[in-house]
Amino acid sequence: MPKISIIAAMSQNWVIGYQNQLPWKPIAEDWENLHSVTAGKKMIMGRKSYESPHRVFSPLGNIVLTTNPDYQAESGFEIAANLTEALRIYASEVEIFILGGEQVFKEAITIADKIHLTIVHQDFIGDTFFPKFPEDDFEILQRTDFQKDKENGLPFSIIVYQRKAP
């Protein structure tokens, strides 16, 4: 079984999306971190994340989760009915990344080994949220705070959580 890492960006009120888009302008440093951390890894995402204009993907392989057996995805994307099936497909990988959205995060947070979480220090209106998770089950490996991003002046932090040994 591969190590399961979640990577996400949320606001301080836990919003991750609004109408299938980020509720803030993309933050360059966050995107640089995302691409750096996920380089060389395969990814799993829900259908709505796949259809988002801010879609992230890996040139090595991607799985889109959907219960629609007739769903068609672009080349470079496989379809799986659920997270369990996707993890079976990627069973030989060392580490895989879960990219969202809300329902996929809710399921994956219970088995995640690591969480790479960008927190934008502002409240946003949203219709999609990162799940509350038992922070006591994790330790913070790294935290980097940014006073403002280059583009839109938003303060944010990038935090890496590691699940504590049982």
Secondary structure, DSSP 8 states (H G I E B T S, - for coil): --EEEEEEEEETT-EEEBTTB-SS---HHHHHHHHHHHTT-EEEEEHHHHHSTT----TT-EEEE-S-TT----TTEEEESSHHHHHHHTTT-SEEEE---HHHHHHHTTT-SEEEEEEESS----SEE-----GGGEEEEEEEEES--TTT---EEEEEEEE---
